[in-house]
Amino acid sequence: MIGKIDRLNLREVWANEARDFTTWLENNIDVISDATGYGLTSVEREQPAGSFSVDLIAKLADGGTVIIENQLERSDHDHLGKLITYLTAYEASAAIWIVREARPEHISAISWLNKTTDVNFFLLQAEAVRIGSSQPALLLTRIVGPSAEIKSIGVEKKNLSTSQELCLSFWTSLLNLAKEKTSLHSSISPGKVQWVGTSAGLPGMSFNYVIGANWWRVELYIDRGDKTENEWFFDRVMEHQNKIESKLDRTLEWQRLEARACRIAYQGDSEGGYKSDQSSWPDIQNRMINDMIAFSNAISDPLKTIPKTYPD
């Protein structure tokens, strides 16, 4: 015969959170170990953290400290604040928050902390259960926990954020420098992406600066919204290839891209990008600007001979 699980009020089993529940967890730490996958040892109860006290502190096998905060009620901002305060005070590598019920905003907060910090955060739901006339037992369910995938997403976001800020700084500097030499991009604002561009005088065509971590190029980018149309205009420009390359005294890259657009580009002949030492940025930017001026001048006259509309 299979019994049915009955759920009890937590307060019926542990009337007082600090005296009863925390003490029980101290003596039965394996329950938390099972729920988190951590082998917790050296458990201490009600340890001081400034004018507050931590419910439980435990150790990991590698010596790292784990903070455990208990709450026999719905999660609230006060306990979240305490969890982070205790974590900081003890420089812990993991934090476990046990609650009767997790509010959606706190689930989101713990998930965000896992993505954006090096600390491992767990949010566990506590239930008191029994089967038939058996003794009550604690059931801990993991609501939120760390994972290698979540941590890798967090690292990627940090890297992305850093790259975006570097791009913004690089373009701000380049555009200010370019205004001293040409008005071509004078009305363009810097952004956090890896390119900035301005109209080449025909719809769907732009003169772009493009930069990577350690490379750069200048280009004419063609995207009028239709692949066939893009390639038709690309071919019209390509009819002037010899004249353009002769004027520049260099070979360009003529690319029909797989997606939709087309590109005519000059790849910088020396290394340098937004992750280069910032002391080298002015030199990189001056080369980019000088090449953009020469590149746009060589292509602008042929562009004037090209129809502005695609023949139906």
C-alpha positions as protocol buffer text, in pm:
chain_id: "A"
residue {
  index: 1
  type: MET
  ca { x: 0 y: 0 z: 0 }
}
residue {
  index: 2
  type: ILE
  ca { x: 130 y: 342 z: -96 }
}
residue {
  index: 3
  type: GLY
  ca { x: 87 y: 624 z: 152 }
}
residue {
  index: 4
  type: LYS
  ca { x: -11 y: 981 z: 76 }
}
residue {
  index: 5
  type: ILE
  ca { x: 206 y: 1279 z: 164 }
}
residue {
  index: 6
  type: ASP
  ca { x: 43 y: 1525 z: 401 }
}
residue {
  index: 7
  type: ARG
  ca { x: 179 y: 1880 z: 422 }
}
residue {
  index: 8
  type: LEU
  ca { x: 186 y: 2045 z: 762 }
}
residue {
  index: 9
  type: ASN
  ca { x: 219 y: 2401 z: 878 }
}
residue {
  index: 10
  type: LEU
  ca { x: 587 y: 2460 z: 943 }
}
residue {
  index: 11
  type: ARG
  ca { x: 502 y: 2632 z: 1271 }
}
residue {
  index: 12
  type: GLU
  ca { x: 326 y: 2315 z: 1391 }
}
residue {
  index: 13
  type: VAL
  ca { x: 658 y: 2134 z: 1372 }
}
residue {
  index: 14
  type: TRP
  ca { x: 902 y: 2414 z: 1456 }
}
residue {
  index: 15
  type: ALA
  ca { x: 723 y: 2677 z: 1663 }
}
residue {
  index: 16
  type: ASN
  ca { x: 1019 y: 2913 z: 1692 }
}
residue {
  index: 17
  type: GLU
  ca { x: 1240 y: 2988 z: 1393 }
}
residue {
  index: 18
  type: ALA
  ca { x: 1565 y: 3056 z: 1580 }
}
residue {
  index: 19
  type: ARG
  ca { x: 1528 y: 2821 z: 1875 }
}
residue {
  index: 20
  type: ASP
  ca { x: 1362 y: 2525 z: 1703 }
}
residue {
  index: 21
  type: PHE
  ca { x: 1410 y: 2535 z: 1325 }
}
residue {
  index: 22
  type: THR
  ca { x: 1768 y: 2666 z: 1314 }
}
residue {
  index: 23
  type: THR
  ca { x: 1875 y: 2427 z: 1591 }
}
residue {
  index: 24
  type: TRP
  ca { x: 1718 y: 2133 z: 1407 }
}
residue {
  index: 25
  type: LEU
  ca { x: 1903 y: 2229 z: 1087 }
}
residue {
  index: 26
  type: GLU
  ca { x: 2229 y: 2255 z: 1277 }
}
residue {
  index: 27
  type: ASN
  ca { x: 2185 y: 1895 z: 1388 }
}
residue {
  index: 28
  type: ASN
  ca { x: 2058 y: 1774 z: 1051 }
}
residue {
  index: 29
  type: ILE
  ca { x: 2276 y: 1967 z: 807 }
}
residue {
  index: 30
  type: ASP
  ca { x: 2273 y: 1670 z: 567 }
}
residue {
  index: 31
  type: VAL
  ca { x: 1921 y: 1777 z: 461 }
}
residue {
  index: 32
  type: ILE
  ca { x: 2063 y: 2102 z: 323 }
}
residue {
  index: 33
  type: SER
  ca { x: 2360 y: 1914 z: 174 }
}
residue {
  index: 34
  type: ASP
  ca { x: 2119 y: 1688 z: -17 }
}
residue {
  index: 35
  type: ALA
  ca { x: 1919 y: 1985 z: -149 }
}
residue {
  index: 36
  type: THR
  ca { x: 2223 y: 2181 z: -266 }
}
residue {
  index: 37
  type: GLY
  ca { x: 2471 y: 1909 z: -356 }
}
residue {
  index: 38
  type: TYR
  ca { x: 2720 y: 2059 z: -113 }
}
residue {
  index: 39
  type: GLY
  ca { x: 2899 y: 1854 z: 151 }
}
residue {
  index: 40
  type: LEU
  ca { x: 2853 y: 2092 z: 446 }
}
residue {
  index: 41
  type: THR
  ca { x: 3055 y: 2052 z: 765 }
}
residue {
  index: 42
  type: SER
  ca { x: 3162 y: 2249 z: 1074 }
}
residue {
  index: 43
  type: VAL
  ca { x: 2819 y: 2401 z: 1126 }
}
residue {
  index: 44
  type: GLU
  ca { x: 2788 y: 2691 z: 1371 }
}
residue {
  index: 45
  type: ARG
  ca { x: 2466 y: 2861 z: 1481 }
}
residue {
  index: 46
  type: GLU
  ca { x: 2387 y: 3228 z: 1553 }
}
residue {
  index: 47
  type: GLN
  ca { x: 2730 y: 3366 z: 1469 }
}
residue {
  index: 48
  type: PRO
  ca { x: 2777 y: 3745 z: 1497 }
}
residue {
  index: 49
  type: ALA
  ca { x: 2782 y: 3974 z: 1191 }
}
residue {
  index: 50
  type: GLY
  ca { x: 2803 y: 4327 z: 1325 }
}
residue {
  index: 51
  type: SER
  ca { x: 2488 y: 4394 z: 1527 }
}
residue {
  index: 52
  type: PHE
  ca { x: 2315 y: 4095 z: 1364 }
}
residue {
  index: 53
  type: SER
  ca { x: 2367 y: 3721 z: 1388 }
}
residue {
  index: 54
  type: VAL
  ca { x: 2383 y: 3465 z: 1110 }
}
residue {
  index: 55
  type: ASP
  ca { x: 2144 y: 3172 z: 1143 }
}
residue {
  index: 56
  type: LEU
  ca { x: 2400 y: 2914 z: 1032 }
}
residue {
  index: 57
  type: ILE
  ca { x: 2755 y: 2913 z: 898 }
}
residue {
  index: 58
  type: ALA
  ca { x: 2904 y: 2600 z: 744 }
}
residue {
  index: 59
  type: LYS
  ca { x: 3221 y: 2500 z: 564 }
}
residue {
  index: 60
  type: LEU
  ca { x: 3279 y: 2338 z: 227 }
}
residue {
  index: 61
  type: ALA
  ca { x: 3537 y: 2071 z: 157 }
}
residue {
  index: 62
  type: ASP
  ca { x: 3767 y: 2333 z: 2 }
}
residue {
  index: 63
  type: GLY
  ca { x: 3741 y: 2551 z: 313 }
}
residue {
  index: 64
  type: GLY
  ca { x: 3495 y: 2799 z: 164 }
}
residue {
  index: 65
  type: THR
  ca { x: 3232 y: 2955 z: 389 }
}
residue {
  index: 66
  type: VAL
  ca { x: 2857 y: 2910 z: 336 }
}
residue {
  index: 67
  type: ILE
  ca { x: 2597 y: 3145 z: 485 }
}
residue {
  index: 68
  type: ILE
  ca { x: 2252 y: 2997 z: 562 }
}
residue {
  index: 69
  type: GLU
  ca { x: 1955 y: 3220 z: 637 }
}
residue {
  index: 70
  type: ASN
  ca { x: 1622 y: 3064 z: 746 }
}
residue {
  index: 71
  type: GLN
  ca { x: 1273 y: 3206 z: 719 }
}
residue {
  index: 72
  type: LEU
  ca { x: 955 y: 3018 z: 811 }
}
residue {
  index: 73
  type: GLU
  ca { x: 749 y: 3278 z: 625 }
}
residue {
  index: 74
  type: ARG
  ca { x: 727 y: 3420 z: 272 }
}
residue {
  index: 75
  type: SER
  ca { x: 1056 y: 3564 z: 152 }
}
residue {
  index: 76
  type: ASP
  ca { x: 1096 y: 3936 z: 219 }
}
residue {
  index: 77
  type: HIS
  ca { x: 1339 y: 4218 z: 142 }
}
residue {
  index: 78
  type: ASP
  ca { x: 1468 y: 4227 z: 499 }
}
residue {
  index: 79
  type: HIS
  ca { x: 1601 y: 3872 z: 488 }
}
residue {
  index: 80
  type: LEU
  ca { x: 1744 y: 3922 z: 139 }
}
residue {
  index: 81
  type: GLY
  ca { x: 1934 y: 4222 z: 271 }
}
residue {
  index: 82
  type: LYS
  ca { x: 2058 y: 4022 z: 568 }
}
residue {
  index: 83
  type: LEU
  ca { x: 2173 y: 3740 z: 342 }
}
residue {
  index: 84
  type: ILE
  ca { x: 2389 y: 3979 z: 138 }
}
residue {
  index: 85
  type: THR
  ca { x: 2514 y: 4157 z: 451 }
}
residue {
  index: 86
  type: TYR
  ca { x: 2623 y: 3829 z: 612 }
}
residue {
  index: 87
  type: LEU
  ca { x: 2776 y: 3712 z: 286 }
}
residue {
  index: 88
  type: THR
  ca { x: 2992 y: 4025 z: 273 }
}
residue {
  index: 89
  type: ALA
  ca { x: 3086 y: 4013 z: 641 }
}
residue {
  index: 90
  type: TYR
  ca { x: 3218 y: 3657 z: 617 }
}
residue {
  index: 91
  type: GLU
  ca { x: 3342 y: 3679 z: 255 }
}
residue {
  index: 92
  type: ALA
  ca { x: 3144 y: 3363 z: 188 }
}
residue {
  index: 93
  type: SER
  ca { x: 3157 y: 3172 z: -138 }
}
residue {
  index: 94
  type: ALA
  ca { x: 2795 y: 3056 z: -120 }
}
residue {
  index: 95
  type: ALA
  ca { x: 2467 y: 3169 z: 35 }
}
residue {
  index: 96
  type: ILE
  ca { x: 2157 y: 2958 z: 106 }
}
residue {
  index: 97
  type: TRP
  ca { x: 1819 y: 3116 z: 176 }
}
residue {
  index: 98
  type: ILE
  ca { x: 1549 y: 2881 z: 310 }
}
residue {
  index: 99
  type: VAL
  ca { x: 1190 y: 3012 z: 298 }
}
residue {
  index: 100
  type: ARG
  ca { x: 835 y: 2885 z: 333 }
}
residue {
  index: 101
  type: GLU
  ca { x: 736 y: 3054 z: 7 }
}
residue {
  index: 102
  type: ALA
  ca { x: 949 y: 3245 z: -244 }
}
residue {
  index: 103
  type: ARG
  ca { x: 811 y: 3567 z: -389 }
}
residue {
  index: 104
  type: PRO
  ca { x: 862 y: 3603 z: -768 }
}
residue {
  index: 105
  type: GLU
  ca { x: 1074 y: 3917 z: -724 }
}
residue {
  index: 106
  type: HIS
  ca { x: 1310 y: 3732 z: -490 }
}
residue {
  index: 107
  type: ILE
  ca { x: 1339 y: 3439 z: -730 }
}
residue {
  index: 108
  type: SER
  ca { x: 1442 y: 3691 z: -996 }
}
residue {
  index: 109
  type: ALA
  ca { x: 1685 y: 3860 z: -757 }
}
residue {
  index: 110
  type: ILE
  ca { x: 1864 y: 3537 z: -663 }
}
residue {
  index: 111
  type: SER
  ca { x: 1878 y: 3432 z: -1029 }
}
residue {
  index: 112
  type: TRP
  ca { x: 2032 y: 3769 z: -1116 }
}
residue {
  index: 113
  type: LEU
  ca { x: 2289 y: 3737 z: -838 }
}
residue {
  index: 114
  type: ASN
  ca { x: 2393 y: 3397 z: -973 }
}
residue {
  index: 115
  type: LYS
  ca { x: 2443 y: 3545 z: -1320 }
}
residue {
  index: 116
  type: THR
  ca { x: 2630 y: 3856 z: -1213 }
}
residue {
  index: 117
  type: THR
  ca { x: 2851 y: 3750 z: -920 }
}
residue {
  index: 118
  type: ASP
  ca { x: 3108 y: 3483 z: -845 }
}
residue {
  index: 119
  type: VAL
  ca { x: 2906 y: 3369 z: -541 }
}
residue {
  index: 120
  type: ASN
  ca { x: 2673 y: 3067 z: -559 }
}
residue {
  index: 121
  type: PHE
  ca { x: 2321 y: 3150 z: -435 }
}
residue {
  index: 122
  type: PHE
  ca { x: 2050 y: 2898 z: -346 }
}
residue {
  index: 123
  type: LEU
  ca { x: 1684 y: 2969 z: -275 }
}
residue {
  index: 124
  type: LEU
  ca { x: 1516 y: 2667 z: -113 }
}
residue {
  index: 125
  type: GLN
  ca { x: 1150 y: 2614 z: -31 }
}
residue {
  index: 126
  type: ALA
  ca { x: 1087 y: 2445 z: 305 }
}
residue {
  index: 127
  type: GLU
  ca { x: 786 y: 2217 z: 363 }
}
residue {
  index: 128
  type: ALA
  ca { x: 694 y: 1998 z: 659 }
}
residue {
  index: 129
  type: VAL
  ca { x: 554 y: 1664 z: 539 }
}
residue {
  index: 130
  type: ARG
  ca { x: 463 y: 1321 z: 669 }
}
residue {
  index: 131
  type: ILE
  ca { x: 313 y: 1001 z: 535 }
}
residue {
  index: 132
  type: GLY
  ca { x: 26 y: 860 z: 734 }
}
residue {
  index: 133
  type: SER
  ca { x: 117 y: 854 z: 1102 }
}
residue {
  index: 134
  type: SER
  ca { x: 493 y: 890 z: 1044 }
}
residue {
  index: 135
  type: GLN
  ca { x: 706 y: 1152 z: 1213 }
}
residue {
  index: 136
  type: PRO
  ca { x: 714 y: 1493 z: 1036 }
}
residue {
  index: 137
  type: ALA
  ca { x: 1003 y: 1546 z: 795 }
}
residue {
  index: 138
  type: LEU
  ca { x: 1154 y: 1850 z: 627 }
}
residue {
  index: 139
  type: LEU
  ca { x: 1132 y: 1862 z: 248 }
}
residue {
  index: 140
  type: LEU
  ca { x: 1363 y: 2117 z: 85 }
}
residue {
  index: 141
  type: THR
  ca { x: 1304 y: 2199 z: -283 }
}
residue {
  index: 142
  type: ARG
  ca { x: 1554 y: 2397 z: -483 }
}
residue {
  index: 143
  type: ILE
  ca { x: 1378 y: 2697 z: -640 }
}
residue {
  index: 144
  type: VAL
  ca { x: 1694 y: 2868 z: -765 }
}
residue {
  index: 145
  type: GLY
  ca { x: 2052 y: 2748 z: -767 }
}
residue {
  index: 146
  type: PRO
  ca { x: 2377 y: 2808 z: -954 }
}
residue {
  index: 147
  type: SER
  ca { x: 2483 y: 2615 z: -1261 }
}
residue {
  index: 148
  type: ALA
  ca { x: 2780 y: 2619 z: -1495 }
}
residue {
  index: 149
  type: GLU
  ca { x: 2552 y: 2744 z: -1774 }
}
residue {
  index: 150
  type: ILE
  ca { x: 2417 y: 3033 z: -1565 }
}
residue {
  index: 151
  type: LYS
  ca { x: 2768 y: 3133 z: -1457 }
}
residue {
  index: 152
  type: SER
  ca { x: 2894 y: 3123 z: -1816 }
}
residue {
  index: 153
  type: ILE
  ca { x: 2605 y: 3347 z: -1923 }
}
residue {
  index: 154
  type: GLY
  ca { x: 2704 y: 3588 z: -1648 }
}
residue {
  index: 155
  type: VAL
  ca { x: 3065 y: 3593 z: -1766 }
}
residue {
  index: 156
  type: GLU
  ca { x: 2953 y: 3652 z: -2125 }
}
residue {
  index: 157
  type: LYS
  ca { x: 2734 y: 3941 z: -2016 }
}
residue {
  index: 158
  type: LYS
  ca { x: 3019 y: 4098 z: -1822 }
}
residue {
  index: 159
  type: ASN
  ca { x: 3247 y: 4064 z: -2121 }
}
residue {
  index: 160
  type: LEU
  ca { x: 2981 y: 4206 z: -2348 }
}
residue {
  index: 161
  type: SER
  ca { x: 2923 y: 4501 z: -2119 }
}
residue {
  index: 162
  type: THR
  ca { x: 3296 y: 4575 z: -2105 }
}
residue {
  index: 163
  type: SER
  ca { x: 3325 y: 4550 z: -2484 }
}
residue {
  index: 164
  type: GLN
  ca { x: 3029 y: 4783 z: -2532 }
}
residue {
  index: 165
  type: GLU
  ca { x: 3180 y: 5046 z: -2306 }
}
residue {
  index: 166
  type: LEU
  ca { x: 3514 y: 5019 z: -2485 }
}
residue {
  index: 167
  type: CYS
  ca { x: 3343 y: 5060 z: -2823 }
}
residue {
  index: 168
  type: LEU
  ca { x: 3160 y: 5369 z: -2700 }
}
residue {
  index: 169
  type: SER
  ca { x: 3486 y: 5524 z: -2579 }
}
residue {
  index: 170
  type: PHE
  ca { x: 3666 y: 5431 z: -2900 }
}
residue {
  index: 171
  type: TRP
  ca { x: 3399 y: 5580 z: -3129 }
}
residue {
  index: 172
  type: THR
  ca { x: 3367 y: 5894 z: -2918 }
}
residue {
  index: 173
  type: SER
  ca { x: 3739 y: 5953 z: -2957 }
}
residue {
  index: 174
  type: LEU
  ca { x: 3749 y: 5863 z: -3327 }
}
residue {
  index: 175
  type: LEU
  ca { x: 3454 y: 6083 z: -3426 }
}
residue {
  index: 176
  type: ASN
  ca { x: 3598 y: 6380 z: -3241 }
}
residue {
  index: 177
  type: LEU
  ca { x: 3931 y: 6326 z: -3415 }
}
residue {
  index: 178
  type: ALA
  ca { x: 3765 y: 6277 z: -3754 }
}
residue {
  index: 179
  type: LYS
  ca { x: 3589 y: 6615 z: -3736 }
}
residue {
  index: 180
  type: GLU
  ca { x: 3930 y: 6781 z: -3765 }
}
residue {
  index: 181
  type: LYS
  ca { x: 3985 y: 6617 z: -4106 }
}
residue {
  index: 182
  type: THR
  ca { x: 3648 y: 6552 z: -4270 }
}
residue {
  index: 183
  type: SER
  ca { x: 3278 y: 6628 z: -4232 }
}
residue {
  index: 184
  type: LEU
  ca { x: 3178 y: 6280 z: -4357 }
}
residue {
  index: 185
  type: HIS
  ca { x: 3074 y: 6143 z: -4014 }
}
residue {
  index: 186
  type: SER
  ca { x: 3034 y: 6476 z: -3834 }
}
residue {
  index: 187
  type: SER
  ca { x: 2662 y: 6426 z: -3766 }
}
residue {
  index: 188
  type: ILE
  ca { x: 2699 y: 6073 z: -3631 }
}
residue {
  index: 189
  type: SER
  ca { x: 2676 y: 5992 z: -3259 }
}
residue {
  index: 190
  type: PRO
  ca { x: 2896 y: 5720 z: -3105 }
}
residue {
  index: 191
  type: GLY
  ca { x: 2733 y: 5392 z: -3003 }
}
residue {
  index: 192
  type: LYS
  ca { x: 2817 y: 5072 z: -2815 }
}
residue {
  index: 193
  type: VAL
  ca { x: 2826 y: 4848 z: -3122 }
}
residue {
  index: 194
  type: GLN
  ca { x: 3129 y: 4766 z: -3338 }
}
residue {
  index: 195
  type: TRP
  ca { x: 3049 y: 5000 z: -3625 }
}
residue {
  index: 196
  type: VAL
  ca { x: 2943 y: 5355 z: -3704 }
}
residue {
  index: 197
  type: GLY
  ca { x: 2828 y: 5471 z: -4044 }
}
residue {
  index: 198
  type: THR
  ca { x: 2685 y: 5752 z: -4250 }
}
residue {
  index: 199
  type: SER
  ca { x: 2496 y: 5768 z: -4578 }
}
residue {
  index: 200
  type: ALA
  ca { x: 2699 y: 5725 z: -4897 }
}
residue {
  index: 201
  type: GLY
  ca { x: 2450 y: 5938 z: -5089 }
}
residue {
  index: 202
  type: LEU
  ca { x: 2230 y: 5656 z: -5219 }
}
residue {
  index: 203
  type: PRO
  ca { x: 1946 y: 5481 z: -5031 }
}
residue {
  index: 204
  type: GLY
  ca { x: 2065 y: 5172 z: -4847 }
}
residue {
  index: 205
  type: MET
  ca { x: 2436 y: 5250 z: -4888 }
}
residue {
  index: 206
  type: SER
  ca { x: 2663 y: 5367 z: -4610 }
}
residue {
  index: 207
  type: PHE
  ca { x: 3027 y: 5440 z: -4542 }
}
residue {
  index: 208
  type: ASN
  ca { x: 3110 y: 5247 z: -4225 }
}
residue {
  index: 209
  type: TYR
  ca { x: 3395 y: 5228 z: -3982 }
}
residue {
  index: 210
  type: VAL
  ca { x: 3407 y: 4874 z: -3837 }
}
residue {
  index: 211
  type: ILE
  ca { x: 3630 y: 4756 z: -3556 }
}
residue {
  index: 212
  type: GLY
  ca { x: 3700 y: 4432 z: -3371 }
}
residue {
  index: 213
  type: ALA
  ca { x: 3905 y: 4351 z: -3064 }
}
residue {
  index: 214
  type: ASN
  ca { x: 4227 y: 4367 z: -3268 }
}
residue {
  index: 215
  type: TRP
  ca { x: 4134 y: 4461 z: -3626 }
}
residue {
  index: 216
  type: TRP
  ca { x: 3953 y: 4731 z: -3822 }
}
residue {
  index: 217
  type: ARG
  ca { x: 3821 y: 4813 z: -4166 }
}
residue {
  index: 218
  type: VAL
  ca { x: 3643 y: 5082 z: -4365 }
}
residue {
  index: 219
  type: GLU
  ca { x: 3367 y: 4981 z: -4603 }
}
residue {
  index: 220
  type: LEU
  ca { x: 3082 y: 5067 z: -4834 }
}
residue {
  index: 221
  type: TYR
  ca { x: 2787 y: 4861 z: -4704 }
}
residue {
  index: 222
  type: ILE
  ca { x: 2491 y: 4795 z: -4934 }
}
residue {
  index: 223
  type: ASP
  ca { x: 2160 y: 4685 z: -4788 }
}
residue {
  index: 224
  type: ARG
  ca { x: 1842 y: 4812 z: -4950 }
}
residue {
  index: 225
  type: GLY
  ca { x: 1631 y: 4535 z: -4796 }
}
residue {
  index: 226
  type: ASP
  ca { x: 1638 y: 4288 z: -5086 }
}
residue {
  index: 227
  type: LYS
  ca { x: 1922 y: 4053 z: -5181 }
}
residue {
  index: 228
  type: THR
  ca { x: 1864 y: 4073 z: -5558 }
}
residue {
  index: 229
  type: GLU
  ca { x: 1848 y: 4451 z: -5545 }
}
residue {
  index: 230
  type: ASN
  ca { x: 2157 y: 4471 z: -5326 }
}
residue {
  index: 231
  type: GLU
  ca { x: 2356 y: 4259 z: -5571 }
}
residue {
  index: 232
  type: TRP
  ca { x: 2239 y: 4467 z: -5867 }
}
residue {
  index: 233
  type: PHE
  ca { x: 2374 y: 4787 z: -5708 }
}
residue {
  index: 234
  type: PHE
  ca { x: 2688 y: 4604 z: -5599 }
}
residue {
  index: 235
  type: ASP
  ca { x: 2750 y: 4501 z: -5961 }
}
residue {
  index: 236
  type: ARG
  ca { x: 2704 y: 4863 z: -6075 }
}
residue {
  index: 237
  type: VAL
  ca { x: 2976 y: 4973 z: -5836 }
}
residue {
  index: 238
  type: MET
  ca { x: 3196 y: 4680 z: -5933 }
}
residue {
  index: 239
  type: GLU
  ca { x: 3192 y: 4799 z: -6294 }
}
residue {
  index: 240
  type: HIS
  ca { x: 3426 y: 5072 z: -6168 }
}
residue {
  index: 241
  type: GLN
  ca { x: 3655 y: 4835 z: -5973 }
}
residue {
  index: 242
  type: ASN
  ca { x: 3970 y: 4903 z: -6175 }
}
residue {
  index: 243
  type: LYS
  ca { x: 3926 y: 5279 z: -6155 }
}
residue {
  index: 244
  type: ILE
  ca { x: 3857 y: 5272 z: -5780 }
}
residue {
  index: 245
  type: GLU
  ca { x: 4145 y: 5042 z: -5691 }
}
residue {
  index: 246
  type: SER
  ca { x: 4382 y: 5229 z: -5922 }
}
residue {
  index: 247
  type: LYS
  ca { x: 4301 y: 5555 z: -5745 }
}
residue {
  index: 248
  type: LEU
  ca { x: 4361 y: 5391 z: -5407 }
}
residue {
  index: 249
  type: ASP
  ca { x: 4661 y: 5191 z: -5527 }
}
residue {
  index: 250
  type: ARG
  ca { x: 4533 y: 4890 z: -5335 }
}
residue {
  index: 251
  type: THR
  ca { x: 4306 y: 4589 z: -5379 }
}
residue {
  index: 252
  type: LEU
  ca { x: 3968 y: 4597 z: -5206 }
}
residue {
  index: 253
  type: GLU
  ca { x: 3746 y: 4313 z: -5086 }
}
residue {
  index: 254
  type: TRP
  ca { x: 3433 y: 4278 z: -5302 }
}
residue {
  index: 255
  type: GLN
  ca { x: 3187 y: 4060 z: -5112 }
}
residue {
  index: 256
  type: ARG
  ca { x: 2838 y: 3932 z: -5183 }
}
residue {
  index: 257
  type: LEU
  ca { x: 2746 y: 3828 z: -4830 }
}
residue {
  index: 258
  type: GLU
  ca { x: 2549 y: 3508 z: -4767 }
}
residue {
  index: 259
  type: ALA
  ca { x: 2272 y: 3676 z: -4570 }
}
residue {
  index: 260
  type: ARG
  ca { x: 2152 y: 3964 z: -4783 }
}
residue {
  index: 261
  type: ALA
  ca { x: 2383 y: 4261 z: -4794 }
}
residue {
  index: 262
  type: CYS
  ca { x: 2696 y: 4331 z: -4999 }
}
residue {
  index: 263
  type: ARG
  ca { x: 3021 y: 4490 z: -4891 }
}
residue {
  index: 264
  type: ILE
  ca { x: 3315 y: 4663 z: -5052 }
}
residue {
  index: 265
  type: ALA
  ca { x: 3586 y: 4692 z: -4791 }
}
residue {
  index: 266
  type: TYR
  ca { x: 3943 y: 4780 z: -4715 }
}
residue {
  index: 267
  type: GLN
  ca { x: 4078 y: 4576 z: -4425 }
}
residue {
  index: 268
  type: GLY
  ca { x: 4335 y: 4766 z: -4222 }
}
residue {
  index: 269
  type: ASP
  ca { x: 4688 y: 4659 z: -4305 }
}
residue {
  index: 270
  type: SER
  ca { x: 4801 y: 4676 z: -3942 }
}
residue {
  index: 271
  type: GLU
  ca { x: 4668 y: 4538 z: -3616 }
}
residue {
  index: 272
  type: GLY
  ca { x: 4466 y: 4741 z: -3372 }
}
residue {
  index: 273
  type: GLY
  ca { x: 4118 y: 4741 z: -3225 }
}
residue {
  index: 274
  type: TYR
  ca { x: 3903 y: 4854 z: -2936 }
}
residue {
  index: 275
  type: LYS
  ca { x: 4085 y: 4616 z: -2699 }
}
residue {
  index: 276
  type: SER
  ca { x: 4424 y: 4759 z: -2791 }
}
residue {
  index: 277
  type: ASP
  ca { x: 4604 y: 4964 z: -2527 }
}
residue {
  index: 278
  type: GLN
  ca { x: 4422 y: 5296 z: -2519 }
}
residue {
  index: 279
  type: SER
  ca { x: 4750 y: 5483 z: -2560 }
}
residue {
  index: 280
  type: SER
  ca { x: 4761 y: 5337 z: -2914 }
}
residue {
  index: 281
  type: TRP
  ca { x: 4405 y: 5442 z: -3004 }
}
residue {
  index: 282
  type: PRO
  ca { x: 4496 y: 5780 z: -3161 }
}
residue {
  index: 283
  type: ASP
  ca { x: 4739 y: 5610 z: -3402 }
}
residue {
  index: 284
  type: ILE
  ca { x: 4481 y: 5344 z: -3496 }
}
residue {
  index: 285
  type: GLN
  ca { x: 4207 y: 5604 z: -3537 }
}
residue {
  index: 286
  type: ASN
  ca { x: 4419 y: 5832 z: -3754 }
}
residue {
  index: 287
  type: ARG
  ca { x: 4493 y: 5542 z: -3989 }
}
residue {
  index: 288
  type: MET
  ca { x: 4121 y: 5457 z: -4002 }
}
residue {
  index: 289
  type: ILE
  ca { x: 4022 y: 5816 z: -4072 }
}
residue {
  index: 290
  type: ASN
  ca { x: 4284 y: 5866 z: -4344 }
}
residue {
  index: 291
  type: ASP
  ca { x: 4178 y: 5543 z: -4512 }
}
residue {
  index: 292
  type: MET
  ca { x: 3811 y: 5637 z: -4488 }
}
residue {
  index: 293
  type: ILE
  ca { x: 3879 y: 5972 z: -4655 }
}
residue {
  index: 294
  type: ALA
  ca { x: 4072 y: 5809 z: -4940 }
}
residue {
  index: 295
  type: PHE
  ca { x: 3822 y: 5521 z: -4968 }
}
residue {
  index: 296
  type: SER
  ca { x: 3511 y: 5742 z: -4979 }
}
residue {
  index: 297
  type: ASN
  ca { x: 3672 y: 5983 z: -5228 }
}
residue {
  index: 298
  type: ALA
  ca { x: 3761 y: 5697 z: -5464 }
}
residue {
  index: 299
  type: ILE
  ca { x: 3408 y: 5552 z: -5459 }
}
residue {
  index: 300
  type: SER
  ca { x: 3199 y: 5870 z: -5442 }
}
residue {
  index: 301
  type: ASP
  ca { x: 3242 y: 5967 z: -5811 }
}
residue {
  index: 302
  type: PRO
  ca { x: 3137 y: 5622 z: -5944 }
}
residue {
  index: 303
  type: LEU
  ca { x: 2837 y: 5629 z: -5708 }
}
residue {
  index: 304
  type: LYS
  ca { x: 2716 y: 5948 z: -5873 }
}
residue {
  index: 305
  type: THR
  ca { x: 2680 y: 5761 z: -6203 }
}
residue {
  index: 306
  type: ILE
  ca { x: 2464 y: 5482 z: -6056 }
}
residue {
  index: 307
  type: PRO
  ca { x: 2082 y: 5501 z: -6076 }
}
residue {
  index: 308
  type: LYS
  ca { x: 1915 y: 5578 z: -5744 }
}
residue {
  index: 309
  type: THR
  ca { x: 1632 y: 5335 z: -5809 }
}
residue {
  index: 310
  type: TYR
  ca { x: 1634 y: 4965 z: -5895 }
}
residue {
  index: 311
  type: PRO
  ca { x: 1495 y: 4890 z: -6244 }
}
residue {
  index: 312
  type: ASP
  ca { x: 1174 y: 4687 z: -6225 }
}
